Amino acid sequence: MKRNVFTVMTAVIVIIAAVLTAAACTEKPKPADVGKVTEAPKQEETPVPTETPVPTATPKPEPTLEPLDIPFYSYEELLSFEKNGFFGSYDSDGYWACDALSGGGGAGPEGFLHYFPEAENAKRTRDESCFYYMMDTENDTRIFIFYDDHNDFRGYAGLPVFVCTPLEYEAFASLEIGDSIESVGEVDPSFALHYRAITENQKLQGNFFVFEYWAEKAASLGIEINPYSTLHYLTDGVLRIDYGLDEAGDVVIEAMTYGADWKLANAGGVVIDYRILPGDLDF
């Protein structure tokens, strides 16, 4: 009986020792650790990708122009009665629409080369829609006659262009409506041929009939034009100056119209591109 009691007591002691050992192995959190927030490990920042610059398009170089043999014609040749139709300081689509030549006869390339055969070697094809002829004359002036597809190349386009040196638009800032035609020549040195055509060959000074006749005839065809104009080539566009008569019968500036990028509507409302390839302005 005593042995059994001893055995039981021994077992109890073993159990109690085991419990105490287990409790000692379980570590309680220290006071300093209670409520402490554990920081998450820092993540490496993803660098913001730098924007790749868009490559700037390299401008296409101007094409190397084939040298052409530019003929020379004197003022007298250009202003002769038969040839004056190409240098009369009027919009071809307005003037020739009132004339039998409008269908592509005298005003077309064939008619032009009939009067100026040497210009055949001075034809520049600017693009598939336009070509122009060049001629040199007095006062270091070059003349450009344009043909384009707006009328299937049957008649020259818009106005003839006389260039001595391309001017800036600001050069004409001093001109005002009502100024005399002579004031234009003080700005543009290439104006001499225009001036002679308007004042000498066509004898507009005091000639009210000329202005009224052409204006009425154009109106009958549904075209509104100022009968006589000059086109001035600028570094960034073109300027058309229209002329009329004042009460005294003197030729004066009636209107001025600027065309950016060398484009300007003609008498029929069609936009004409008067752009000249840079190499053809080196003279």
C-alpha positions as CSV (number, residue, x, y, z in Angstrom):
1,M,0.0,0.0,0.0
2,K,2.8,2.4,0.9
3,R,4.5,1.4,-2.3
4,N,1.5,2.4,-4.3
5,V,1.3,5.8,-2.5
6,F,5.0,6.4,-3.2
7,T,4.5,5.5,-6.8
8,V,1.6,7.9,-7.2
9,M,3.5,10.7,-5.5
10,T,6.5,10.1,-7.7
11,A,4.3,10.4,-10.8
12,V,2.8,13.6,-9.6
13,I,6.2,15.1,-9.0
14,V,7.3,14.2,-12.5
15,I,4.2,15.8,-14.0
16,I,4.6,19.0,-12.0
17,A,8.3,19.2,-13.1
18,A,7.3,18.8,-16.8
19,V,4.7,21.5,-16.5
20,L,7.2,23.9,-14.9
21,T,9.8,23.2,-17.6
22,A,7.4,23.8,-20.4
23,A,6.3,27.2,-18.9
24,A,10.0,28.2,-18.5
25,C,10.6,27.5,-22.2
26,T,7.8,29.8,-23.3
27,E,9.3,33.4,-23.4
28,K,6.9,36.2,-22.6
29,P,7.2,39.4,-24.6
30,K,9.3,42.0,-22.9
31,P,7.5,45.3,-21.9
32,A,9.6,47.2,-24.4
33,D,8.3,45.1,-27.2
34,V,4.6,45.5,-26.3
35,G,2.8,47.8,-28.8
36,K,5.9,48.2,-31.0
37,V,5.2,48.5,-34.7
38,T,7.5,46.6,-36.9
39,E,8.5,48.5,-39.9
40,A,8.1,46.8,-43.2
41,P,11.3,46.5,-45.2
42,K,11.8,49.5,-47.5
43,Q,11.0,48.9,-51.1
44,E,13.4,50.2,-53.7
45,E,11.9,53.1,-55.6
46,T,11.2,52.4,-59.2
47,P,12.9,55.2,-61.2
48,V,10.5,57.3,-63.3
49,P,11.5,56.6,-66.9
50,T,12.8,59.7,-68.6
51,E,10.9,60.7,-71.7
52,T,12.8,59.8,-74.8
53,P,13.0,62.9,-77.0
54,V,11.3,62.7,-80.3
55,P,13.9,62.9,-83.0
56,T,13.6,66.1,-85.0
57,A,13.0,65.4,-88.6
58,T,15.9,66.5,-90.7
59,P,14.7,69.0,-93.3
60,K,15.1,67.7,-96.8
61,P,17.8,69.6,-98.6
62,E,16.8,71.7,-101.5
63,P,17.2,69.8,-104.7
64,T,20.3,70.7,-106.8
65,L,18.8,72.5,-109.8
66,E,20.0,71.8,-113.3
67,P,21.6,75.0,-114.7
68,L,19.5,76.5,-117.3
69,D,20.3,79.0,-120.1
70,I,18.3,82.1,-119.1
71,P,17.7,84.3,-122.2
72,F,17.9,88.1,-122.0
73,Y,15.2,90.3,-123.5
74,S,15.2,94.1,-123.5
75,Y,12.3,96.1,-122.2
76,E,11.5,97.1,-125.8
77,E,11.1,93.5,-126.9
78,L,9.0,92.6,-123.9
79,L,6.7,95.6,-124.3
80,S,6.1,95.3,-128.1
81,F,2.5,95.2,-129.0
82,E,2.4,91.5,-130.0
83,K,4.2,90.3,-126.9
84,N,2.6,92.7,-124.4
85,G,-0.1,90.2,-123.5
86,F,2.3,88.4,-121.1
87,F,3.5,91.5,-119.3
88,G,0.4,93.7,-119.2
89,S,0.1,93.8,-115.4
90,Y,-3.2,92.0,-115.4
91,D,-4.4,88.7,-114.1
92,S,-4.4,86.2,-116.9
93,D,-7.5,84.5,-115.7
94,G,-9.3,87.8,-115.7
95,Y,-7.9,89.4,-118.9
96,W,-7.8,86.3,-121.1
97,A,-11.3,85.3,-120.0
98,C,-12.4,88.4,-121.8
99,D,-10.3,87.7,-124.9
100,A,-10.2,85.1,-127.6
101,L,-6.8,83.9,-126.4
102,S,-8.3,82.5,-123.2
103,G,-8.7,79.0,-124.6
104,G,-4.9,78.3,-124.7
105,G,-3.9,80.0,-128.0
106,G,-1.6,83.0,-127.6
107,A,-1.5,82.7,-123.8
108,G,-0.5,79.1,-123.7
109,P,3.0,77.7,-123.7
110,E,3.0,77.4,-127.5
111,G,2.1,81.0,-128.0
112,F,4.6,82.1,-125.3
113,L,7.4,80.3,-127.0
114,H,6.3,81.6,-130.4
115,Y,7.2,85.1,-129.2
116,F,10.1,84.1,-126.9
117,P,11.6,81.0,-128.4
118,E,14.8,81.2,-126.3
119,A,12.8,80.7,-123.2
120,E,12.3,77.0,-124.2
121,N,15.7,76.3,-122.6
122,A,14.7,78.2,-119.4
123,K,11.7,76.1,-118.4
124,R,11.8,74.9,-114.8
125,T,9.4,72.1,-113.7
126,R,8.8,72.9,-110.0
127,D,6.6,69.9,-109.4
128,E,4.0,67.8,-111.2
129,S,1.4,70.6,-111.0
130,C,3.5,73.6,-112.1
131,F,6.3,74.8,-114.3
132,Y,7.6,78.3,-115.1
133,Y,9.7,80.0,-117.8
134,M,12.4,82.5,-116.9
135,M,13.8,85.5,-118.7
136,D,16.3,88.2,-117.6
137,T,15.9,91.8,-118.5
138,E,17.3,95.3,-117.6
139,N,17.7,96.5,-114.0
140,D,18.9,93.0,-112.9
141,T,15.4,91.8,-113.1
142,R,14.3,88.2,-113.7
143,I,10.8,87.4,-115.0
144,F,8.8,84.3,-114.2
145,I,5.8,83.2,-116.2
146,F,3.8,80.4,-114.4
147,Y,1.8,77.6,-115.9
148,D,-0.1,75.1,-113.7
149,D,-2.8,72.5,-113.8
150,H,-5.7,74.7,-112.7
151,N,-6.5,75.3,-116.4
152,D,-4.6,72.2,-117.7
153,F,-1.6,74.4,-118.6
154,R,-3.6,76.2,-121.4
155,G,-2.9,79.7,-120.2
156,Y,-0.3,81.2,-117.9
157,A,-1.4,81.3,-114.3
158,G,-2.2,84.5,-112.4
159,L,0.2,87.4,-112.8
160,P,3.7,87.6,-114.3
161,V,6.3,87.9,-111.5
162,F,9.2,90.3,-111.8
163,V,12.0,89.8,-109.2
164,C,15.1,92.0,-108.6
165,T,15.6,90.8,-105.1
166,P,13.0,89.2,-102.8
167,L,11.8,91.8,-100.3
168,E,10.3,91.6,-96.8
169,Y,6.7,92.5,-96.4
170,E,7.7,95.3,-94.1
171,A,9.4,97.0,-97.0
172,F,5.9,97.9,-98.3
173,A,4.6,99.2,-94.9
174,S,5.0,102.8,-96.0
175,L,2.5,102.4,-98.9
176,E,-1.1,103.4,-98.4
177,I,-4.3,103.3,-100.4
178,G,-4.4,106.4,-102.7
179,D,-0.7,106.7,-103.1
180,S,0.6,107.2,-106.6
181,I,1.8,104.4,-108.7
182,E,5.3,105.9,-108.7
183,S,5.5,105.3,-104.9
184,V,5.6,101.5,-105.6
185,G,8.7,101.9,-107.6
186,E,10.4,103.6,-104.7
187,V,10.0,100.4,-102.7
188,D,10.5,97.6,-105.3
189,P,13.4,98.1,-107.8
190,S,11.8,95.5,-110.2
191,F,8.8,97.7,-110.7
192,A,10.2,99.5,-113.8
193,L,8.8,97.1,-116.4
194,H,5.4,97.1,-114.7
195,Y,5.4,100.9,-114.6
196,R,6.2,101.2,-118.3
197,A,3.5,98.7,-119.3
198,I,0.8,100.4,-117.3
199,T,1.6,104.1,-118.0
200,E,3.2,103.9,-121.5
201,N,2.0,100.9,-123.5
202,Q,-1.5,100.8,-122.1
203,K,-1.8,104.5,-121.6
204,L,-3.9,104.3,-118.5
205,Q,-3.1,107.8,-117.3
206,G,-6.5,109.6,-117.5
207,N,-8.0,106.6,-119.4
208,F,-11.2,105.9,-117.4
209,F,-12.5,103.8,-120.3
210,V,-9.9,101.1,-119.9
211,F,-10.7,100.4,-116.3
212,E,-14.5,100.6,-116.8
213,Y,-14.5,98.5,-120.0
214,W,-12.5,95.6,-118.6
215,A,-14.3,95.6,-115.3
216,E,-17.7,95.5,-117.0
217,K,-16.6,92.8,-119.4
218,A,-15.2,90.7,-116.7
219,A,-18.4,91.2,-114.6
220,S,-20.5,89.9,-117.6
221,L,-18.5,86.7,-117.3
222,G,-19.0,86.4,-113.6
223,I,-15.5,87.5,-112.8
224,E,-14.7,90.4,-110.4
225,I,-11.3,91.8,-111.1
226,N,-9.3,94.9,-110.8
227,P,-8.1,95.3,-114.3
228,Y,-4.5,96.2,-113.5
229,S,-2.3,94.8,-110.7
230,T,1.3,94.0,-110.0
231,L,2.7,91.1,-108.0
232,H,5.7,91.5,-105.7
233,Y,7.7,88.5,-104.6
234,L,8.6,88.5,-100.9
235,T,10.8,86.4,-98.7
236,D,7.7,84.7,-97.2
237,G,4.9,85.4,-99.6
238,V,3.6,87.6,-102.3
239,L,1.9,91.0,-102.4
240,R,-0.6,92.0,-105.1
241,I,-1.2,95.7,-105.6
242,D,-4.3,96.8,-107.5
243,Y,-4.5,100.1,-109.3
244,G,-7.3,102.5,-110.2
245,L,-7.7,106.1,-111.1
246,D,-8.3,109.0,-108.8
247,E,-10.6,112.0,-109.6
248,A,-7.8,113.6,-111.4
249,G,-7.2,110.6,-113.6
250,D,-3.9,109.6,-112.1
251,V,-3.1,106.0,-111.5
252,V,-3.1,105.2,-107.7
253,I,-3.0,102.3,-105.4
254,E,-6.6,101.0,-104.9
255,A,-5.9,97.8,-102.8
256,M,-3.1,95.6,-101.5
257,T,-3.5,91.9,-100.8
258,Y,-0.9,89.7,-99.1
259,G,-0.6,86.0,-99.8
260,A,1.3,83.9,-97.3
261,D,3.5,81.0,-98.4
262,W,3.5,82.5,-101.9
263,K,-0.2,81.6,-102.5
264,L,-2.8,84.0,-103.7
265,A,-6.2,83.6,-105.4
266,N,-6.5,84.7,-109.0
267,A,-9.3,86.5,-110.7
268,G,-11.3,83.3,-110.9
269,G,-10.9,82.5,-107.2
270,V,-8.4,79.7,-107.8
271,V,-5.3,79.8,-105.5
272,I,-2.1,80.1,-107.5
273,D,1.2,79.0,-105.9
274,Y,3.9,81.4,-107.0
275,R,6.7,79.6,-105.2
276,I,10.0,79.9,-106.9
277,L,12.8,77.3,-106.2
278,P,15.5,79.1,-104.3
279,G,18.2,78.3,-106.8
280,D,16.4,80.3,-109.5
281,L,16.5,83.4,-107.3
282,D,20.3,83.4,-107.3
283,F,21.1,85.8,-110.1
